């Protein structure tokens, strides 16, 4: 998902965040990529939903 050309231009001491829509959920994914001492480091992918599941609980049990 991360284009090689985009990763190649990351300078030492720089972090870039790659963001794309999450095809399996209503939200998006974020992956940080950093370069330190000419070595690329890939962070863990994190998924950020647009809505949490709490709205369903509140809606159906009447405790807004």
C-alpha positions in Angstrom: 0.0 0.0 0.0 3.0 2.4 0.4 4.5 3.4 -2.9 8.3 2.8 -3.1 8.9 6.2 -4.6 7.2 7.9 -1.6 9.3 5.9 0.9 12.6 6.6 -0.9 12.3 10.4 -0.4 12.0 10.2 3.4 15.1 11.9 4.9 17.0 11.0 8.0 15.1 12.1 11.1 11.8 12.4 9.2 8.5 10.6 9.7 5.7 10.4 7.2 2.3 9.0 7.8 0.6 7.1 5.0 -3.2 7.1 5.2 -5.7 5.2 3.1 -9.4 4.2 3.4 -9.9 0.9 5.2 -11.8 -1.4 2.7 -13.1 -3.7 5.4 -14.5 -1.1 7.8 -16.0 2.4 8.0 -12.7 4.2 8.7 -9.1 4.6 7.6 -5.7 3.1 8.3 -2.5 5.0 9.2 1.1 3.6 9.0 4.1 5.7 10.1 7.3 5.3 8.2 10.6 6.9 9.5 14.2 7.0 8.4 17.0 6.9 11.0 20.7 6.5 10.1 19.7 5.7 6.5 17.5 2.8 7.6 13.7 2.8 7.0 11.4 1.8 9.9 7.8 0.8 9.4 5.4 1.4 12.3 2.4 -0.6 13.2 -0.7 -0.1 11.2 -3.5 1.5 13.2 -7.2 1.5 12.1 -9.3 4.6 13.0 -13.1 4.0 12.7 -15.3 6.9 11.9 -17.8 5.7 14.5 -17.3 3.6 17.5 -19.7 0.8 18.4 -21.1 2.6 21.5 -23.7 4.5 19.5 -25.5 1.1 18.9 -25.6 0.4 22.6 -26.9 3.8 23.5 -29.4 3.9 20.7 -31.0 0.5 21.4 -31.0 0.6 25.2 -32.3 4.2 25.4 -29.4 5.7 27.5 -28.3 8.5 25.3 
